[in-house]
């Protein structure tokens, strides 16, 4: 059966006491599915889909061989039914979308910072270090600055986020007035931010891994 339209409005606390066990089961099922994923790429003739797969709306758009999670109703921008580990069984979609947007925004800033620090440096020997990990380790003031900035944002928004108040990710911050006025353009802008945030999370992870494997290389050295 279809999930209620307001499934994401449930409490931000664990909505199902048995959900953690189900999430663990999903991890095991996903691992098994990935092991046999080569079957989906086989050149052997495919059988006609069974009757259980005829209900296309019940299958995940991103993972067509898995059921679409009941909580992912397509209400949020960028929702393609991707939740193989079952996080939507543990937390509300609203809370998870807030977390995704926050991590995406941090990652976008991180990518800009990681790229910029390889090109521009402040005066002083401590700012000439190529590795971002070594640069932070050698400058305790930078660590204090980073954690203070994080603490200020978290303390200012934690109640709204924990209680799932308002629109996910909307902190009322738009100093440049870039928010579109019409609904269609607004939805497009939300999707663009989400996709850029997702890309930035992968990009920042790649840059950090590169800096560990090749400390003397910058992100521009391929």
Secondary structure, DSSP 8 states (H G I E B T S, - for coil): ----TTGGGS-SS-S-TTHHHHHHHHHHHHHHHHHTGGGGG--S------GGG--GGGB-SS-TTSB--TT--S-STT--S--TT-GGGTS-HHHHHHHHHHHHHHHHHHHHHHHHHTT---SSGGGG-S-HHHHHHT-HHHHHHHHHHHHHHHHHHHHHHHTT-SSTT--S--TT----SSHHHHHHHHHHHHHHHHHHHHHHHHHHHHHHH-TT--TT--
